[in-house]
Amino acid sequence: MRDTGPGISKEEQERIFNRFAHAKSQRRASDGMGLGLALVKAIAEGHNGRVRLLSAEGQGSTFTIIIPIDQPYTDPEEPSR
């Protein structure tokens, strides 16, 4: 999923997948409890997958959910071991 919102700072990216976390720059009274991304991460990891976040302040955010189907996940951006 990609958006064109305000983006998420590097500091907030480190905690945004924690339960009850909100990006400080995006907090509104109508926002939820801050469980959505924590649940997405837990579900992805429960299926041997992961969630990737690419974001920069002022440039929006891209969330990618990767769930392997028939083989273990390997990140194409990580060096081989």
Phi and psi restraints in degrees (value plus and minus 20) as a CYANA .aco file:
   2 ARG   PHI    -145.1  -105.1
   2 ARG   PSI     120.5   160.5
   3 ASP   PHI    -151.8  -111.8
   3 ASP   PSI     148.5   188.5
   4 THR   PHI    -135.5   -95.5
   4 THR   PSI       7.4    47.4
   5 GLY   PHI     -92.0   -52.0
   5 GLY   PSI    -182.2  -142.2
   6 PRO   PHI     -93.5   -53.5
   6 PRO   PSI     -27.0    13.0
   7 GLY   PHI      60.3   100.3
   7 GLY   PSI     152.5   192.5
   8 ILE   PHI    -146.2  -106.2
   8 ILE   PSI     106.6   146.6
   9 SER   PHI     -84.3   -44.3
   9 SER   PSI     139.6   179.6
  10 LYS   PHI     -77.9   -37.9
  10 LYS   PSI     -60.7   -20.7
  11 GLU   PHI     -82.4   -42.4
  11 GLU   PSI     -63.4   -23.4
  12 GLU   PHI     -92.3   -52.3
  12 GLU   PSI     -49.5    -9.5
  13 GLN   PHI     -81.4   -41.4
  13 GLN   PSI     -49.6    -9.6
  14 GLU   PHI     -91.9   -51.9
  14 GLU   PSI     -41.1    -1.1
  15 ARG   PHI    -140.2  -100.2
  15 ARG   PSI     -25.0    15.0
  16 ILE   PHI     -83.7   -43.7
  16 ILE   PSI     -42.4    -2.4
  17 PHE   PHI    -110.7   -70.7
  17 PHE   PSI     -18.3    21.7
  18 ASN   PHI     -97.0   -57.0
  18 ASN   PSI     129.9   169.9
  19 ARG   PHI     -80.1   -40.1
  19 ARG   PSI     120.4   160.4
  20 PHE   PHI      47.6    87.6
  20 PHE   PSI      -6.0    34.0
  21 ALA   PHI    -105.8   -65.8
  21 ALA   PSI     125.1   165.1
  22 HIS   PHI    -155.1  -115.1
  22 HIS   PSI     126.0   166.0
  23 ALA   PHI     -91.9   -51.9
  23 ALA   PSI     103.6   143.6
  24 LYS   PHI     -76.8   -36.8
  24 LYS   PSI     -57.6   -17.6
  25 SER   PHI     -92.2   -52.2
  25 SER   PSI     -33.3     6.7
  26 GLN   PHI    -137.0   -97.0
  26 GLN   PSI     -14.1    25.9
  27 ARG   PHI     -91.6   -51.6
  27 ARG   PSI     107.2   147.2
  28 ARG   PHI    -151.5  -111.5
  28 ARG   PSI     138.2   178.2
  29 ALA   PHI     -80.2   -40.2
  29 ALA   PSI     -47.9    -7.9
  30 SER   PHI    -107.7   -67.7
  30 SER   PSI     -21.2    18.8
  31 ASP   PHI     -87.3   -47.3
  31 ASP   PSI     141.3   181.3
  32 GLY   PHI     -98.7   -58.7
  32 GLY   PSI    -178.2  -138.2
  33 MET   PHI    -105.5   -65.5
  33 MET   PSI     -28.1    11.9
  34 GLY   PHI      64.1   104.1
  34 GLY   PSI      10.6    50.6
  35 LEU   PHI    -125.4   -85.4
  35 LEU   PSI     -37.4     2.6
  36 GLY   PHI     -75.7   -35.7
  36 GLY   PSI     -74.0   -34.0
  37 LEU   PHI     -88.9   -48.9
  37 LEU   PSI     -53.1   -13.1
  38 ALA   PHI     -83.3   -43.3
  38 ALA   PSI     -60.7   -20.7
  39 LEU   PHI     -88.0   -48.0
  39 LEU   PSI     -63.0   -23.0
  40 VAL   PHI     -78.2   -38.2
  40 VAL   PSI     -66.3   -26.3
  41 LYS   PHI     -81.9   -41.9
  41 LYS   PSI     -64.8   -24.8
  42 ALA   PHI     -82.4   -42.4
  42 ALA   PSI     -61.7   -21.7
  43 ILE   PHI     -86.2   -46.2
  43 ILE   PSI     -66.1   -26.1
  44 ALA   PHI     -80.1   -40.1
  44 ALA   PSI     -66.7   -26.7
  45 GLU   PHI     -87.0   -47.0
  45 GLU   PSI     -51.0   -11.0
  46 GLY   PHI     -85.7   -45.7
  46 GLY   PSI     -38.3     1.7
  47 HIS   PHI    -128.7   -88.7
  47 HIS   PSI       3.3    43.3
  48 ASN   PHI      45.8    85.8
  48 ASN   PSI       6.9    46.9
  49 GLY   PHI    -134.2   -94.2
  49 GLY   PSI    -183.2  -143.2
  50 ARG   PHI    -177.8  -137.8
  50 ARG   PSI     147.3   187.3
  51 VAL   PHI    -139.1   -99.1
  51 VAL   PSI     111.4   151.4
  52 ARG   PHI    -132.2   -92.2
  52 ARG   PSI     117.8   157.8
  53 LEU   PHI    -141.1  -101.1
  53 LEU   PSI     104.9   144.9
  54 LEU   PHI    -138.5   -98.5
  54 LEU   PSI     101.3   141.3
  55 SER   PHI    -178.3  -138.3
  55 SER   PSI     132.2   172.2
  56 ALA   PHI    -166.2  -126.2
  56 ALA   PSI     122.8   162.8
  57 GLU   PHI     -76.9   -36.9
  57 GLU   PSI     112.8   152.8
  58 GLY   PHI      61.9   101.9
  58 GLY   PSI     -19.5    20.5
  59 GLN   PHI    -145.0  -105.0
  59 GLN   PSI     -14.0    26.0
  60 GLY   PHI      63.0   103.0
  60 GLY   PSI    -193.7  -153.7
  61 SER   PHI    -160.5  -120.5
  61 SER   PSI     129.9   169.9
  62 THR   PHI    -147.7  -107.7
  62 THR   PSI     102.9   142.9
  63 PHE   PHI    -127.5   -87.5
  63 PHE   PSI     109.3   149.3
  64 THR   PHI    -143.7  -103.7
  64 THR   PSI     107.8   147.8
  65 ILE   PHI    -126.0   -86.0
  65 ILE   PSI     105.0   145.0
  66 ILE   PHI    -139.9   -99.9
  66 ILE   PSI      98.8   138.8
  67 ILE   PHI    -147.5  -107.5
  67 ILE   PSI      95.6   135.6
  68 PRO   PHI     -87.8   -47.8
  68 PRO   PSI     125.3   165.3
  69 ILE   PHI    -116.4   -76.4
  69 ILE   PSI     -73.8   -33.8
  70 ASP   PHI    -150.4  -110.4
  70 ASP   PSI     -12.1    27.9
  71 GLN   PHI    -171.0  -131.0
  71 GLN   PSI     138.1   178.1
  72 PRO   PHI     -80.4   -40.4
  72 PRO   PSI     126.3   166.3
  73 TYR   PHI     -92.5   -52.5
  73 TYR   PSI     115.4   155.4
  74 THR   PHI    -148.5  -108.5
  74 THR   PSI     111.9   151.9
  75 ASP   PHI    -102.0   -62.0
  75 ASP   PSI     101.4   141.4
  76 PRO   PHI     -86.5   -46.5
  76 PRO   PSI     -36.3     3.7
  77 GLU   PHI    -113.5   -73.5
  77 GLU   PSI     -28.8    11.2
  78 GLU   PHI    -114.6   -74.6
  78 GLU   PSI     120.0   160.0
  79 PRO   PHI     -84.9   -44.9
  79 PRO   PSI     130.5   170.5
  80 SER   PHI     -85.6   -45.6
  80 SER   PSI     128.9   168.9
